[in-house]
Amino acid sequence: MLSLSRCTARSISLRALRAHHTQRPPLNSVTEHDLAHFAKFLDPPAILSTLPPVSLPADELDQFNNDWMGKYHGSSTTVLKPKTTQQVSEIVKWCNERCIGIVPQGGNTGLVGGSVPVKDEVILSLANMNKVRSFDPVSGILVADAGCILQSLTDYVAPHNHIMPIDLGAKGSCQIGGNVATNAGGLRLLRYGSLHGTVLGLEVVLPDGTILDQLTTLRKDNTGYDLKQLFIGAEGTLGVITGVSILTPPAPQASNNVILALPSFKNVLPLYEIVKRQLSEILSAFEFIDRTAYDLAVKHGQGRALSDQEVEGAECFVLVETSGGRREHDEEKLADLLESLLEAEKPLINTGVLAQSPAQFASLWALREGVTEAVSKEGKPYKYDISVPLSTFQEVVDGTREHLRSKGLLGDHAVKHVIGYGHVGDGNLHLNIVAESYTPEIQDALEPYVYEVVASHRGSVSAEHGIGAMKTHALHYSKSDVSIAWMKKIKDLFDPHGIMNPGKVLE
Amino acid sequence: MLSLSRCTARSISLRALRAHHTQRPPLNSVTEHDLAHFAKFLDPPAILSTLPPVSLPADELDQFNNDWMGKYHGSSTTVLKPKTTQQVSEIVKWCNERCIGIVPQGGNTGLVGGSVPVKDEVILSLANMNKVRSFDPVSGILVADAGCILQSLTDYVAPHNHIMPIDLGAKGSCQIGGNVATNAGGLRLLRYGSLHGTVLGLEVVLPDGTILDQLTTLRKDNTGYDLKQLFIGAEGTLGVITGVSILTPPAPQASNNVILALPSFKNVLPLYEIVKRQLSEILSAFEFIDRTAYDLAVKHGQGRALSDQEVEGAECFVLVETSGGRREHDEEKLADLLESLLEAEKPLINTGVLAQSPAQFASLWALREGVTEAVSKEGKPYKYDISVPLSTFQEVVDGTREHLRSKGLLGDHAVKHVIGYGHVGDGNLHLNIVAESYTPEIQDALEPYVYEVVASHRGSVSAEHGIGAMKTHALHYSKSDVSIAWMKKIKDLFDPHGIMNPGKVLE
């Protein structure tokens, strides 16, 4: 009986927990009184504010209040740039007691509005925490402040023949803390796996100001719950990542690539199987581009990798990249692959072109990466970053096109192209709808349609960009009610006052 | 003010949460009444019990109540063997309402007593949930019931040229659900990384009976908190894993190995750097064996890989394994490595022997794996499975030896050998102390000494074996008070009644 009565007591306190989440009161704004407190432990240059006594003009905070796409706009009055974990802890502790919202901000290079305020939260910039704490060239384990820029870390480990396990277009400005907080995917995921595997430890300032030090430099540590995993991909809603321990792989000695023209999408998957088997450990990218995307890229200035004749009858293209330890071995494997593909009884490919020089290597990648630019030049793009089973890539693209046609929205007056490209190896499809202009009709035809298609395949509405402020309403298409309910319980447990990056991830 | 008052309310409910944890009342025992309820949805063969009406003799439950080492003993009256996730859910729901403890049990092959009851908890065996749910040979993504035996999954994917990302000595009886619950490491971690990276999704029955379905088959899904990570390594204390989605890598086409004799431990790390650089992606194991361990293995019947002359002056040995996509390429890389090592101006190695046949390949591994057996034959071993920085391996082994010497415990009367071997690549050192017999003096000299040494290097007191019932008291040597406090909060949130694998991981 004792235990049963206790169970009841606990159930009540848990119901209380849930109840609180929904009826969260508004957060407080920063005041001069708060600035005076921050000034006690922060140098003057670390406090940017439109409030007295600092009284900066509002536009000095624009770069922090707005995202780089100009799509999301906050109205924060104050940006704080601490230099130490202790300073971060004191800021967070104070904001928690005062119920002031905080937006942790790294390079502010996100695509879903996760790193700018929704209202006037304090912006906590990690930019001044940019030191490498340690690097062990033997194990390849790097420990760095969260504010270190990805490219600078890549440069730091390069002389030791190591590379970072992630690579992104934004590498020049994104920060490692932000990469981890958003569980960034990028170009090396196929080869080196996700950050859930390569991040070995984290230092996190929790919403009550407590410093959670799990900054281990161990490859293996099997002692209790792996709490750090919760902060990877939480987009700063559970705490502020201040330090990262990450495993950096040895640098490959050679890279090469080849572009293949396929008569039919049906051949992509059998091709992927063969390529995986023949190239196994040196396969580092397997990128899919459909015909429409290829033609657009060429139309808008990308050097054509293949001749008219070679392109003729091709329904789609695949870019294969290898990265290995010895050039001659890798080239032999790749040449043999190409030969066996071309000489097969029922060839899966029409033709293939192997890069013969660093310049050609770069131009093949430019073709793949040029698709994004071409799409923007061609019209107004609706972009979806989704994960669906490899076998459904074409089906999803064609289905969307037919859906728009059935709505009378296909054609120069509305939607000009529906294209698909992306990372076959990761099951990550970039579905782009190129329209003459943005219209409510097209928007309504696409959503929730696309999300429902993704859900029907048990896919992900955000393969690598995260949820941020943009997709909180779409979370339920990829996560069950039970999952979302438990996310909210975790959020309540760590951040009962709801101060950490409010309005992001969870509605 | 509103918000401040609310904050206070929340703080109280959180304090309540914490308070509860420590004053948890005793759990209830299973009764005939409970058996009658289970019989409503479980077939008779799925209920093994010493209670009426089943009334089996107690020894029929021995294999479930005791671990394979005979070190841990439970006194459970009842073992349930559900066939479906729904049945697991109904069992857990009932036990939660009745406050009856549950021990999820897979192959019961653990080393820390995590899978047997501490008292008379119900044993929930996953053995009858042993179906493969799906396998995609293109992506290599396998979805299986938690009760599938690791070896049977390895056999299942083999015809598709895939392998499981983990391999263990216990592969013939351990189950994938148990592997995930204990975050098993094993022999392939250096190459394929930890389960936190290779497990893509889980199906878990939570302590209130709710089914948390995160059984995604997506390589990339960036939609909210990655809850499944909490259950990887939680050893069944947060819920029962019933299904696993895991990424299986392409099978390597060729494997080879070489044993190297080193004049000094100081050479191990520079050697590891060179080997990593020259073999890069085909390096699949880098195992360290000190001289004492080598001599013991030879003394107790392992074929000697090297001649007396070759062994002379060797302080330690390294076993290097490669696994790659093409035999001739791999052999060339390995041969070139050996040549460059031997012809170096200041050679890091005295000599090296390259396996010339599958038989030699096996015998080199037998030498490494034979150390464990040799140690047992030589005396009574005290075994420590720890993670420490690579650079401190020898220091930890020698320091322990000196410590024992200073206590007058080194010599045939007490401790005969202190040896070190293990996975350099993973930073995982197996520290073995071989004694004439187990004595309180030696035990007291070793603990907490060894744990304190580990803590001084910010190491792990359990690199891969987990905490179970054995090391709950030592958890604080590897995890900060803050980390442990938050583990307890997570435990309270998921399992307020404390029914899931009580007495494991957290005291």
Contacts between the chains, C-beta under 8 A, distances in Angstrom:
chain1	res1	chain2	res2	distance
A	2	B	25	4.8
A	2	B	26	8.0
A	3	B	25	4.4
A	3	B	26	6.9
A	3	B	27	6.8
A	3	B	28	6.4
A	3	B	99	4.1
A	3	B	497	7.4
A	4	B	99	6.5
A	6	B	20	7.6
A	6	B	24	7.8
A	6	B	25	5.4
A	6	B	497	8.0
A	7	B	97	7.8
A	7	B	99	6.1
A	7	B	496	7.3
A	7	B	497	5.4
A	9	B	20	7.6
A	10	B	20	5.9
A	10	B	496	4.1
A	10	B	497	7.0
A	11	B	496	7.4
A	13	B	13	5.4
A	13	B	16	5.0
A	13	B	17	6.2
A	13	B	20	7.5
A	14	B	493	7.9
A	14	B	496	6.3
A	16	B	13	4.9
A	17	B	13	6.4
A	17	B	17	7.9
A	20	B	6	7.7
A	20	B	9	7.7
A	20	B	10	5.9
A	20	B	13	7.6
A	24	B	6	7.9
A	25	B	2	4.9
A	25	B	3	4.4
A	25	B	6	5.3
A	26	B	2	7.9
A	26	B	3	6.8
A	27	B	3	6.8
A	28	B	3	6.3
A	97	B	7	7.7
A	99	B	3	4.2
A	99	B	4	6.5
A	99	B	7	5.9
A	136	B	389	7.4
A	136	B	390	7.7
A	136	B	391	7.9
A	137	B	273	6.5
A	138	B	269	4.8
A	138	B	272	5.8
A	138	B	273	5.7
A	138	B	390	5.6
A	138	B	391	7.2
A	139	B	389	7.7
A	139	B	390	5.8
A	139	B	427	6.4
A	140	B	276	7.9
A	161	B	277	5.5
A	182	B	222	7.4
A	183	B	222	5.4
A	183	B	226	7.5
A	185	B	220	5.5
A	185	B	222	7.1
A	189	B	219	7.5
A	189	B	220	6.9
A	193	B	193	5.7
A	193	B	197	4.5
A	193	B	198	7.6
A	194	B	197	5.9
A	194	B	220	7.5
A	196	B	196	5.1
A	196	B	197	5.6
A	196	B	226	6.5
A	196	B	229	6.4
A	197	B	193	4.5
A	197	B	194	5.9
A	197	B	196	5.6
A	197	B	197	2.2
A	197	B	198	7.2
A	198	B	193	7.6
A	198	B	197	7.2
A	210	B	482	5.8
A	211	B	482	7.2
A	212	B	480	7.8
A	212	B	482	5.5
A	212	B	483	6.5
A	212	B	486	6.7
A	213	B	480	5.6
A	213	B	482	7.0
A	213	B	483	7.6
A	214	B	479	8.0
A	214	B	480	7.9
A	214	B	483	6.1
A	216	B	458	6.6
A	216	B	460	7.5
A	217	B	389	6.8
A	217	B	458	7.0
A	218	B	387	4.4
A	218	B	427	5.7
A	218	B	458	7.8
A	218	B	459	6.6
A	218	B	460	5.4
A	218	B	463	7.6
A	219	B	189	7.5
A	219	B	387	7.1
A	219	B	425	7.6
A	219	B	426	4.6
A	219	B	427	4.7
A	219	B	428	7.3
A	220	B	185	5.5
A	220	B	189	6.9
A	220	B	194	7.5
A	220	B	387	5.1
A	220	B	423	7.9
A	220	B	426	5.0
A	220	B	427	6.5
A	220	B	428	5.1
A	220	B	460	6.8
A	220	B	463	4.3
A	220	B	464	5.6
A	221	B	387	5.7
A	221	B	460	3.9
A	221	B	462	7.7
A	221	B	463	6.7
A	221	B	478	6.6
A	222	B	182	7.4
A	222	B	183	5.4
A	222	B	185	7.1
A	222	B	233	6.0
A	222	B	460	7.0
A	222	B	462	4.9
A	222	B	463	6.3
A	222	B	464	5.3
A	222	B	465	6.6
A	222	B	466	5.0
A	222	B	467	7.5
A	223	B	460	5.7
A	223	B	461	6.3
A	223	B	462	5.2
A	223	B	466	7.9
A	223	B	467	5.9
A	223	B	471	7.6
A	223	B	475	5.8
A	223	B	478	4.3
A	223	B	479	5.7
A	224	B	233	7.5
A	224	B	467	6.1
A	224	B	475	6.0
A	224	B	479	5.8
A	224	B	483	7.3
A	224	B	484	7.3
A	224	B	487	5.2
A	224	B	505	5.7
A	224	B	506	7.3
A	225	B	230	5.9
A	225	B	233	6.9
A	225	B	234	5.6
A	225	B	238	7.5
A	225	B	487	4.8
A	225	B	490	5.8
A	225	B	491	8.0
A	225	B	505	7.7
A	226	B	183	7.5
A	226	B	196	6.5
A	226	B	229	5.9
A	226	B	230	7.3
A	226	B	232	6.7
A	226	B	233	5.6
A	227	B	483	6.5
A	227	B	486	5.8
A	227	B	487	6.9
A	227	B	490	7.3
A	229	B	196	6.4
A	229	B	226	5.9
A	229	B	229	3.4
A	229	B	230	7.1
A	229	B	232	7.9
A	230	B	225	5.9
A	230	B	226	7.3
A	230	B	229	7.1
A	230	B	230	7.1
A	232	B	226	6.7
A	232	B	229	7.9
A	233	B	222	6.0
A	233	B	224	7.4
A	233	B	225	6.8
A	233	B	226	5.6
A	234	B	225	5.6
A	238	B	225	7.5
A	250	B	276	5.0
A	250	B	277	6.1
A	250	B	280	5.0
A	252	B	280	6.5
A	252	B	281	7.3
A	253	B	280	6.8
A	269	B	138	4.8
A	272	B	138	5.8
A	273	B	137	6.6
A	273	B	138	5.6
A	276	B	140	7.9
A	276	B	250	5.1
A	277	B	161	5.6
A	277	B	250	6.0
A	278	B	325	7.2
A	279	B	325	6.6
A	280	B	250	5.0
A	280	B	252	6.6
A	280	B	253	6.9
A	280	B	324	7.2
A	280	B	325	3.6
A	281	B	252	7.3
A	281	B	281	4.5
A	281	B	282	6.3
A	281	B	323	7.9
A	281	B	324	6.0
A	281	B	325	5.7
A	282	B	281	6.3
A	282	B	325	7.0
A	323	B	281	7.9
A	324	B	280	7.2
A	324	B	281	6.0
A	325	B	278	7.1
A	325	B	279	6.6
A	325	B	280	3.6
A	325	B	281	5.7
A	325	B	282	6.9
A	325	B	333	6.8
A	326	B	329	7.5
A	326	B	333	6.5
A	329	B	326	7.6
A	329	B	329	4.3
A	329	B	332	7.5
A	329	B	333	7.5
A	332	B	329	7.5
A	333	B	325	6.8
A	333	B	326	6.5
A	333	B	329	7.4
A	387	B	218	4.4
A	387	B	219	7.1
A	387	B	220	5.1
A	387	B	221	5.7
A	389	B	136	7.4
A	389	B	139	7.7
A	389	B	217	6.8
A	390	B	136	7.7
A	390	B	138	5.7
A	390	B	139	5.8
A	391	B	136	7.9
A	391	B	138	7.3
A	423	B	220	7.9
A	425	B	219	7.6
A	426	B	219	4.6
A	426	B	220	4.9
A	427	B	139	6.5
A	427	B	218	5.7
A	427	B	219	4.8
A	427	B	220	6.5
A	428	B	219	7.3
A	428	B	220	5.1
A	458	B	216	6.6
A	458	B	217	7.1
A	458	B	218	7.8
A	459	B	218	6.6
A	460	B	216	7.5
A	460	B	218	5.4
A	460	B	220	6.8
A	460	B	221	3.9
A	460	B	222	7.0
A	460	B	223	5.7
A	461	B	223	6.3
A	462	B	221	7.7
A	462	B	222	4.9
A	462	B	223	5.1
A	463	B	218	7.5
A	463	B	220	4.3
A	463	B	221	6.7
A	463	B	222	6.3
A	464	B	220	5.6
A	464	B	222	5.3
A	465	B	222	6.6
A	466	B	222	5.0
A	466	B	223	7.9
A	467	B	222	7.5
A	467	B	223	5.9
A	467	B	224	6.1
A	471	B	223	7.6
A	475	B	223	5.9
A	475	B	224	6.0
A	478	B	221	6.6
A	478	B	223	4.3
A	479	B	214	8.0
A	479	B	223	5.7
A	479	B	224	5.8
A	480	B	212	7.9
A	480	B	213	5.7
A	480	B	214	7.9
A	482	B	210	5.9
A	482	B	211	7.2
A	482	B	212	5.5
A	482	B	213	7.1
A	483	B	212	6.6
A	483	B	213	7.6
A	483	B	214	6.1
A	483	B	224	7.3
A	483	B	227	6.5
A	484	B	224	7.3
A	486	B	212	6.7
A	486	B	227	5.8
A	487	B	224	5.2
A	487	B	225	4.9
A	487	B	227	6.9
A	489	B	493	6.0
A	490	B	225	5.8
A	490	B	227	7.3
A	490	B	493	7.5
A	491	B	225	8.0
A	493	B	489	6.0
A	493	B	490	7.5
A	493	B	493	5.5
A	496	B	7	7.4
A	496	B	10	4.2
A	496	B	11	7.3
A	496	B	14	6.1
A	497	B	3	7.6
A	497	B	7	5.4
A	497	B	10	7.0
A	505	B	224	5.7
A	505	B	225	7.7
A	506	B	224	7.3
